[in-house]
């Protein structure tokens, strides 16, 4: 039995997220599994590095699957290119050790949230960037983001699934850069709660607007109340950039 690792990129605009759903075939996992199962002549079950929400995109999503298929990895790659929709691409396929697990072996993930602060939206990237025709105070956003670095209980920065699981996560760094009106908020951490990056982005945007200050972000973090944090930023601006193992 082979263990195959895939690096995937996808435009999540029309999809209901990564995870396969019983009553909806518009998921990334579902589309790829269907193609792989047909190729291998057996049922393929993909293990993904995590969930991405409806409308969220990925530049380097990692998944793995086990198969008896004898095709070379190059043949598998060509097959995926031919039969997957144009908005889902497999960048690489490789044989890996049996012990490799796309989810359990993750050390950190990097997400990036993109904002266009120019007066007019760009017609070509409007599906992939949040348009906010308002200049943001990047220095204040950077200052406030420092409060979130380290291991904290991020209960305030999630949309709860009513789970009893721990809400403690570690953020290793947050980089905020601006170029010609395009702002990128890059967040790297050991794991993320449901909607966590989008809530962080929404909160930092409020700081950039002047509606919140660094001391407010510290209070939001400590009080562990979702309604104290900023709004949920639009899904289309979020990309899974990379996964570290």
N, C-alpha and C positions, 0 to 999 in steps of 0.2 A: 504494500500500500504506500503510495507516494503522498507526501505533504507538499502542497503547492502554495507559494506566496504570490499574491497579486498586488501591484500598485495601480490604483484606479483614480481617474479624475472624472468629475461629473458636474454638469449644470443641473442643479436641483430645482430650477424654477418651476417646473410642472409636476414634480414628484412629491409624494407624501413622506419624504424622508428616506433614510437608509433601510430601516427594518421592514421586513416582509410582513404583510397584513393579510388575514384570511379573506377579508371582504373588499380588498383593493389591490389591483395589480400594478398600480403606478408607484412602485417603490424601486429603489436602486438594487437592493438585494434580490428582489423578486425577478427583475429583468435579467440580471447576470446569472442567477441560478438556473433560469429556464434555458439560457443559451449553453451553459456549461453541461447541464444534464443531457441535452440533445447531443452535444459533441461527444460526451463520454459514454453515452448509452447506459447511464446509471443515474440514480438520484444524487445530486450534488447539494451539499449543505455548506454554505459559506459561513465562516466565522469572521465577523468584522471587528475592527479596532474600537468600535463604539457606535453610538447612535448619532445621526445628524437629523435635525428637525425638518419638517416640511419647508421647502423653499431654500434650504441651506446648500451651499456648494462645497466641493472638495477639489483640491489641487493634487494631493497625494494621500489618498485613503488606502489603508492597508487591510487586506483580508487574506484568509487562507482556507484551503479545503483539502480533503483527502479523497483520493481516487485510485482506481486500478487502471485508468486509461494509460495506454502506452505511447500516446502522441508526444512528440518533442515539445518543449516549451515554445519554440518558434512557431510550430504548427498551431498550438493553442492560441498564441497571440494573434496569428493571422485569422483564425476562426472567429475570435472575439471581435476583431476589427470589422470583419465582414457582416456579422449577424447582430451585433449590438446596435441600439439606436445611436444616432450621431451625437447625442448629448451625453453619452456615457463612453468613456474611453479607457482601455486597459493599457497602461504605459509600460509595464514589464510583468513577466511571469518567470518564476524560478523555483527549482526544487530546493527545499530547505529541510533541516533536521526534523525528525518526528516530534521532538519536544517543542518546536516553535508554535506559539499560539498568538494570534493577531491581537487578542484582547488582553489576556493575562500577562503577557510579556512587555506591555507598554510601560515605558519609564516616564514619558511626558508627551504632551500634545501641544501643538502650536496652532492657534486660530488667529485670523486677522479680520477685523471689521473695517469696511471701507465707507467713507463719507465724502460726498461732493458738496463743498460749501460755496461753490460759485453760484452766481445769480441764476443761471439757466442750466437745466439738466442736459446731459449728453445723450443724444438719441441712441447712440450705439452701445452704451454701457448701462442704460437705465434699469436693466433687469438685474444688475450685479452690484449696484452701489446705492446707498441711501442718499437721496438728494435733500440737502438742508441749505437753503439760500440764506445762510447766516454765518458770519465769521465766528470761529471758536477761539477761545483763549487757550492756546496749546500749553503754555507754561503752567497755568493753573490746573489743567487736566493732568499733566505729568506729576505735579506736586501731589494731587489727590490720589493718583494711582499708586503712589508709594505706600499708602496706608494698606493697600490690599496685598502687598508682597509678603510672602511667608505663609505659614500654616495658620489657618483661621477657620472658624465656623462660618460658612458662607450661606447660612439659612436665609438671610435677607436677600440674597442674590440668586434665588431659584424660584421657579414656579412649581410649587409642591405637587408631588404625585402621591401625597399621603403615605409616604414610606417611613418606616422606622429605622432606615439605614443612616449611618453617620453622614452629616453634612460638612464635615471637616475636610478641607482640601488644601493643597499647597500651591501657591502661585510663585513661580521662580522669577519671572520678569514680565513687565508690561512696557512695551516701547510704543511711543506715540510720535508719529512723524507727519509733517505737512509739506506738500510740494504743489505749487500752482493751484491751490484750492482743494487738492485731494488729501484727505486726512486718513491715515491708517492707524488703527489701534491693534497692536500685536500682543497677544496674551499667551504665555507658556506656563503650563502647570502639569501636575501629576494626574489630574483628572478633573472633570467638570460635572456639576449638577445640571439638571434639566433647565435649559435656557440661561444658564449661568453667564456665559460670555455675552449674550445679548443684553442681559440686565446690567452687567458691568459696563458695556458700551453705552447703554441708555443713561446710566448714572453719570458717567464721565462726560457725556454730551451735555447733560444738565449743568455740570460744573463749567464746561466750556462756554455755555450760554450766560453764566453768572447766576443761575438759579440755586446752585448749591456751592458750598465751600468745602475745603479739605476737612475741616472739623465736622461738617455734616456727614461726610462719607465715613469718617471714623465712628460717629454715633450710629449710623445705619448698620455698620458691621457689628458693633457691639450689642445693639438692641435686638437683632435677629428677627426683624419684622419686615416681610416682603414689601408691604405698602409704604414703608419709609424710603425705599430705594427708588431710583428713576424708572421710567417706563421701559417696557420691553422693546428694544430696537428691532426694526424690520428685518425679517429673515434674509432677504435678498442681499444684504450687505455683508453677510458672514461667510467666510471660507475656512475650511480645515486646510491649513497650509502644509503641515508636516506632522509625522509621528516618529518619536524617538524610541529605540529599543536598546 
